[in-house]
Amino acid sequence: MFSFLKNWLGKDREEIQKDLQEESTVEAAQIAEGADPQAETAPTERKKVKTELSLHPVWEHHLDAEKKYTLRFLQAELPEMIDGTVGVAGFSLIPGEKGMTVAMFFRNGSPRPVRIKHLTLALLFDDKTFARHRFDLSDLDAIPPYTSRPWEVVFPPESYLHDHFMFKSWKVAMSTGPRVWPKHLDLDPEMEARMTERQKERLEQIVNTLPPMRPNEVTITGFDIGRTKDGNLVVGMLFRNAHDDYYQPQKLKVKIFDAAGDEVVAGTVDTGKVRVLPGTSRPWLVVFPASMVKKPDADLRKWMLEVEE
């Protein structure tokens, strides 16, 4: 807790002010318990409201007068909110071995106290999503009307969607509602429920960037790879079918190679349940047990998938 104080050592208020990031807002009824779902009118028809600082009792107890003054100063720099919305605005980012610690203001621009029990947040570097994680925010407690409450969360390494990062700007944003997948993607809801946020993000990226296919062509592309705590290797594969008929292979020989070109795992996969409709794409997850992995310490930042029927 209070990791953001490390970022403030030796800084004056103007320097701290530069750390304040762009705000992300949504309708209060979308994520907050206690919000009025009937109070949804067009933003242009509603007034703008100011917010004041609201410290959680634990923060109120532990922070000294100077830190409270600085938080009050930062909160005063935040923009006005449209009445009936909630938002987040980050002000500190600290990378570490256990993840990215982000301090932000949770803002309540509605006339009622709101509670946010669970919320998916995304961490963006240069406007590109770097991490996405669903947080339990029960300890945040009720945020009073028209106030901003500072809080810290940690994006764990498993929430990272990329292995490397260099950035000039960052911000935190709220992710609400289900993903909207391309119409040609045939994604089983049960499969989507089993996928991690990282797998969903990488799948979304690849289905929107792969080149068009030739008629009567079938391609299988790897879109994600990762290890479980038990050492199993999980591989995400995307099947694309440009035939006029469905594609349903019974078995496939799969090999994975790492950045050095070494074979990491090889085996025959039962794909009898993979049924790809004409003109669609279908993702599939394959789990190789740790006993099959030939190179447990493989560098998988770059990897290659080889598939044979």
C-alpha positions in Angstrom: 0.0 0.0 0.0 1.1 3.6 -0.7 3.7 2.5 -3.3 3.0 5.7 -5.2 4.8 7.6 -2.5 8.0 6.2 -3.9 7.3 8.1 -7.1 6.9 11.4 -5.1 10.3 11.3 -3.4 12.2 14.5 -4.4 9.4 15.8 -6.5 7.6 19.1 -6.1 3.8 19.5 -6.8 4.3 20.6 -10.4 6.3 17.5 -11.2 3.7 15.3 -9.4 1.0 17.0 -11.4 2.6 15.9 -14.6 2.1 12.3 -13.5 -1.7 12.7 -13.6 -3.1 10.7 -16.5 -6.0 11.0 -18.8 -9.4 10.0 -17.4 -11.6 7.0 -18.4 -15.3 7.4 -17.7 -18.5 5.3 -18.2 -22.1 5.6 -17.1 -22.4 4.8 -13.3 -25.1 2.2 -14.0 -22.7 0.1 -16.1 -20.4 -0.8 -13.2 -21.4 0.6 -9.9 -23.7 -0.9 -7.3 -26.1 1.7 -6.0 -26.3 3.7 -9.2 -29.7 4.5 -10.7 -30.1 2.7 -14.1 -33.0 5.0 -15.0 -30.7 8.1 -14.9 -29.3 7.5 -18.3 -29.8 10.5 -20.6 -27.6 11.9 -23.4 -24.4 13.4 -22.0 -25.2 16.7 -23.7 -28.3 17.1 -21.7 -26.6 16.8 -18.3 -24.6 19.2 -16.3 -20.9 18.9 -15.4 -20.0 18.4 -11.8 -16.9 18.9 -9.7 -15.6 16.3 -7.2 -13.8 16.5 -3.9 -11.3 14.2 -2.3 -12.6 11.2 -0.4 -10.0 9.2 1.6 -10.7 5.6 2.7 -10.5 5.4 6.5 -7.2 3.4 6.3 -5.7 6.0 4.1 -7.0 8.8 6.3 -5.3 7.1 9.3 -1.9 6.4 7.7 -1.2 9.4 5.5 0.3 12.5 7.0 -1.0 16.0 6.4 1.5 16.7 3.6 0.5 13.6 1.6 -3.2 14.4 2.1 -2.6 17.9 0.8 -0.9 16.6 -2.3 -3.7 14.2 -3.0 -6.2 17.0 -2.5 -4.1 19.2 -4.9 -4.1 16.4 -7.5 -7.8 15.8 -7.2 -8.5 19.5 -7.7 -6.6 19.2 -11.1 -9.0 16.6 -12.4 -11.6 17.7 -15.0 -15.2 18.1 -14.2 -17.4 15.0 -14.7 -20.7 14.6 -16.5 -23.3 14.0 -13.9 -24.2 10.3 -13.5 -20.8 8.9 -14.6 -18.0 7.2 -12.8 -14.3 7.1 -13.9 -10.7 6.4 -13.1 -7.6 8.6 -13.5 -4.2 7.2 -12.9 -1.4 9.2 -11.1 1.4 6.7 -10.4 2.9 3.7 -12.2 5.6 1.6 -10.6 6.9 -1.6 -12.4 8.1 -4.4 -10.2 8.8 -8.1 -10.0 5.2 -8.8 -8.7 3.6 -6.6 -11.4 2.7 -3.1 -12.3 1.5 -1.1 -9.3 -0.9 1.6 -10.4 -2.4 4.3 -8.2 -5.5 6.0 -9.4 -8.5 8.0 -8.4 -11.8 6.1 -8.5 -14.3 8.9 -9.3 -18.0 9.1 -8.5 -19.7 11.8 -10.5 -23.2 10.6 -9.5 -25.6 11.9 -6.8 -25.5 8.5 -4.9 -22.8 6.6 -3.1 -21.6 3.8 -5.3 -19.8 0.5 -4.6 -17.6 -1.2 -7.2 -17.2 -4.9 -6.2 -15.4 -6.2 -9.3 -14.1 -4.3 -12.3 -11.9 -5.1 -15.3 -9.2 -2.5 -15.8 -6.8 -2.1 -18.7 -3.3 -0.6 -18.6 -2.5 1.2 -21.8 1.0 2.2 -23.0 1.0 4.7 -25.9 -2.8 4.0 -26.3 -2.2 0.3 -26.8 -3.4 -2.2 -24.3 -0.5 -3.7 -22.3 -2.3 -5.5 -19.5 -5.9 -6.3 -18.6 -7.1 -7.7 -15.2 -10.3 -8.2 -13.3 -9.9 -6.7 -9.8 -11.8 -7.3 -6.5 -12.5 -3.8 -5.3 -14.7 -4.7 -2.3 -12.2 -3.1 0.1 -12.6 0.2 -1.7 -16.0 0.6 0.1 -18.7 3.0 -0.9 -17.5 6.2 -2.7 -19.5 9.2 -1.6 -21.4 11.3 -4.2 -19.3 13.7 -6.3 -15.9 12.5 -4.8 -12.7 11.0 -6.0 -11.1 8.2 -3.9 -7.4 7.3 -4.4 -6.6 3.6 -4.5 -3.8 1.2 -5.6 -4.0 -2.0 -7.6 -1.4 -4.4 -9.0 -1.5 -5.8 -12.5 0.2 -9.2 -12.1 2.6 -10.5 -14.7 0.1 -13.0 -16.0 -2.2 -10.1 -17.0 0.5 -8.7 -19.4 -0.5 -9.0 -23.1 3.1 -8.4 -24.3 6.5 -9.5 -23.1 8.4 -6.2 -23.6 7.4 -2.6 -23.0 8.7 0.8 -23.8 6.4 3.7 -23.7 6.1 7.5 -23.6 2.6 7.7 -22.1 0.3 5.5 -20.1 -3.2 5.5 -18.7 -5.6 3.1 -17.0 -9.1 2.5 -18.5 -12.2 0.6 -17.5 -13.3 -2.4 -19.6 -17.1 -2.8 -19.5 -19.4 -5.1 -21.3 -18.6 -8.2 -23.4 -16.1 -8.2 -26.3 -17.5 -7.7 -29.8 -15.8 -10.3 -32.0 -15.6 -10.1 -35.8 -18.6 -11.7 -37.5 -16.5 -14.4 -39.2 -15.1 -15.6 -35.9 -16.9 -18.7 -34.7 -16.1 -18.6 -31.0 -17.8 -21.1 -28.6 -19.0 -19.3 -25.5 -17.6 -22.1 -23.3 -14.2 -21.7 -25.0 -14.3 -17.9 -24.4 -15.1 -18.5 -20.7 -12.0 -20.6 -20.4 -9.7 -18.2 -22.1 -7.6 -15.7 -20.2 -7.7 -12.0 -20.9 -4.3 -12.2 -22.5 -5.5 -15.0 -24.9 -8.6 -13.0 -25.8 -6.5 -9.9 -26.5 -4.1 -11.7 -28.7 -6.9 -13.5 -30.5 -8.6 -10.2 -31.1 -5.4 -8.8 -32.5 -4.7 -11.7 -34.9 -8.2 -12.1 -36.3 -8.1 -8.4 -37.3 -4.6 -8.5 -38.8 -4.3 -11.8 -40.7 -4.3 -11.4 -44.5 -7.2 -12.7 -46.7 -7.1 -16.3 -47.7 -7.1 -18.0 -51.1 -10.2 -20.1 -52.0 -10.2 -23.7 -50.7 -7.4 -22.9 -48.3 -7.1 -23.9 -44.6 -4.6 -22.2 -42.3 -3.7 -22.8 -38.7 -1.9 -20.0 -36.9 -0.7 -19.8 -33.3 -1.9 -16.7 -31.5 -0.7 -17.3 -27.9 1.5 -19.5 -25.8 2.1 -19.7 -22.1 3.1 -21.9 -19.2 1.0 -22.9 -16.2 2.3 -23.2 -12.7 2.6 -26.9 -13.1 4.8 -26.5 -16.2 2.2 -27.4 -18.7 2.4 -25.6 -22.1 -0.8 -24.0 -23.3 -1.0 -23.1 -27.0 -3.7 -21.0 -28.7 -4.3 -21.9 -32.3 -6.6 -20.2 -34.8 -8.2 -22.4 -37.6 -9.3 -20.6 -40.7 -11.4 -22.3 -43.4 -11.8 -20.9 -46.9 -13.5 -24.1 -48.2 -17.1 -24.4 -49.2 -17.5 -27.2 -46.7 -16.7 -27.5 -43.0 -13.2 -28.5 -41.9 -12.9 -31.1 -39.2 -9.5 -32.8 -38.8 -9.4 -35.8 -36.5 -5.8 -35.6 -35.5 -2.9 -33.1 -36.0 0.8 -33.4 -35.5 1.9 -30.3 -33.7 5.4 -29.0 -33.0 6.5 -25.8 -31.2 9.9 -24.2 -31.7 11.4 -21.4 -29.6 13.3 -18.2 -30.5 16.5 -20.3 -30.9 14.8 -22.7 -33.3 14.9 -25.5 -30.8 12.0 -27.9 -30.6 10.1 -27.3 -27.3 7.3 -29.8 -27.6 5.9 -32.2 -30.2 2.9 -34.5 -30.2 -0.3 -35.7 -31.9 -3.3 -33.7 -30.8 -6.9 -35.0 -30.9 -8.9 -32.4 -32.9 -12.0 -34.4 -33.5 -14.1 -31.7 -31.7 -12.7 -28.9 -33.9 -15.3 -28.1 -36.5 -14.6 -25.0 -38.6 -17.6 -23.8 -40.7 -17.0 -22.5 -44.2 -15.7 -19.0 -44.4 -15.1 -18.8 -40.6 -12.2 -18.8 -38.1 -12.3 -20.9 -34.9 -9.8 -20.7 -32.0 -8.7 -23.8 -30.1 -6.5 -24.3 -27.0 -4.1 -27.2 -26.7 -2.5 -28.2 -23.4 0.8 -30.1 -23.5 1.6 -31.7 -20.1 4.9 -30.8 -18.5 6.2 -34.4 -19.2 6.1 -33.7 -22.9 8.0 -30.4 -22.8 11.5 -31.0 -24.0 12.9 -27.6 -23.2 11.2 -26.1 -20.0 13.4 -23.0 -20.0 12.7 -22.2 -23.7 12.5 -18.5 -24.7 9.0 -18.2 -26.0 9.0 -14.5 -26.7 9.3 -15.6 -30.3 8.0 -19.0 -31.2 6.8 -21.0 -34.3 3.9 -23.4 -34.7 4.3 -26.3 -37.2 1.2 -28.4 -38.0 0.8 -31.5 -40.1 -2.3 -33.7 -40.7 
